[in-house]
Amino acid sequence: MASANRTAIDPKLLEILVCPLTKGPLQFDEAKQELVSQKAGLAYPVRDGIPIMLVDEARELKPDETPSAAPS
């Protein structure tokens, strides 16, 4: 179960969301609360369970950065 500070993204929502820049798939990084576009090299924040899908709000990924694995 997600804690008050951590919000899970509905898998159905994740299936339909795409990167606004590349139209490519996104991966949810639960630890950082971000939706990551590897193709664009950007991480979009998720605030209070709401993905902020604005390129201006995204942060650039470091070259060696990959999304944290979701807990199993």
C-alpha positions as CSV (number, residue, x, y, z in Angstrom):
1,M,0.0,0.0,0.0
2,A,1.3,3.5,-0.8
3,S,2.2,5.7,2.1
4,A,0.9,9.3,2.4
5,N,4.1,10.6,0.7
6,R,4.2,8.0,-2.0
7,T,1.5,7.6,-4.6
8,A,1.2,4.7,-7.0
9,I,0.2,5.4,-10.6
10,D,-2.8,3.4,-11.9
11,P,-1.4,0.8,-14.4
12,K,-4.2,1.6,-16.8
13,L,-3.3,5.3,-16.8
14,L,0.4,4.4,-17.3
15,E,-0.6,2.4,-20.4
16,I,-2.2,5.5,-22.1
17,L,0.2,8.2,-21.0
18,V,3.1,9.0,-23.3
19,C,5.9,11.5,-23.3
20,P,4.6,14.8,-24.7
21,L,7.9,15.4,-26.5
22,T,8.6,12.0,-28.1
23,K,5.2,10.3,-27.8
24,G,7.1,7.3,-26.4
25,P,6.4,5.2,-23.4
26,L,6.9,6.2,-19.8
27,Q,8.1,4.3,-16.7
28,F,7.0,5.2,-13.2
29,D,9.8,5.7,-10.7
30,E,8.0,5.2,-7.4
31,A,10.9,6.2,-5.3
32,K,11.3,9.6,-7.0
33,Q,7.6,10.0,-7.8
34,E,8.4,10.7,-11.5
35,L,7.3,9.4,-14.9
36,V,10.5,8.8,-16.9
37,S,10.9,9.0,-20.7
38,Q,14.2,7.3,-21.5
39,K,13.9,8.4,-25.1
40,A,13.6,12.1,-24.2
41,G,15.9,11.8,-21.2
42,L,13.3,13.5,-19.1
43,A,11.6,12.8,-15.8
44,Y,8.1,14.3,-15.3
45,P,7.1,14.9,-11.7
46,V,4.0,13.3,-10.1
47,R,2.5,15.6,-7.4
48,D,-0.2,14.4,-5.2
49,G,-0.9,11.5,-7.6
50,I,-1.2,13.9,-10.6
51,P,1.4,13.5,-13.4
52,I,2.7,16.9,-14.5
53,M,3.2,16.3,-18.2
54,L,4.8,19.6,-19.1
55,V,8.3,19.6,-20.7
56,D,9.1,22.9,-18.8
57,E,8.4,21.0,-15.5
58,A,10.5,17.9,-16.4
59,R,14.0,17.5,-15.2
60,E,16.8,16.2,-17.4
61,L,18.1,12.7,-16.6
62,K,21.7,12.1,-15.9
63,P,23.4,9.9,-18.6
64,D,23.7,6.9,-16.2
65,E,20.3,7.4,-14.6
66,T,17.6,4.8,-14.8
67,P,14.2,4.6,-13.1
68,S,14.2,2.9,-9.7
69,A,12.6,-0.6,-9.8
70,A,9.1,-0.8,-8.4
71,P,9.0,-2.9,-5.2
72,S,7.7,-6.5,-5.9
